[in-house]
Amino acid sequence: MVTVQVKRNVKCPVDKSILQRAAQLTLELTNPADKSDLSIVIGNDAFLQKLNDKYRHIDAPTDVLSFPSGEVDPDTSAKYLGDIVISLPFADHQASKEGHPLVDELQLLVVHGVLHLLGHDHGEVADKKVMQVAQDNVLHQLGLNFSNTL
């Protein structure tokens, strides 16, 4: 199950079901055998900056952060992958700068975040190529065409 939470001080103009669909499709295409749950939180720049500073020691806002969990729900046996936290203002700025709709940017960030929860990384060239292929595949299935987004 994919849950989406929008922080109180944020007004998200995108239907949560679109973000849930992007996350669910990422899971289906990259991790089809596992039953997995995750959460998506939509916040503002200040919220992401606090998290970025606390967990990555970078005192600046960012677009998306992923917090892997790997816990298993004792009632459902579903693996809880973790949380994805997205800054709506940061995403909106990136979308405007790149010339595409906010909804597309948010879907990109969700896919990117889910891939991180599944263990993908882009710190090394070989890992980046693998993650880019996985991300491009999901985005293509969503009808989105981004290139070199890592």
Buried (B, 14 or more C-beta within 10 A) or exposed (E): BBEBBBBEEBEBEBEBEBBBBBBBBBBEBBBEEEEBBBBBBBBBBEBBBEBBEEEEEEEEBBBBBBBBBEEEEEEEEBBBBBBBBBBBBBBBBBBEEEEBEBBBBBBBBBBBBBBBBBEBEBEEEEBBEBBBEBBBBBBEBBEBEBEEBB
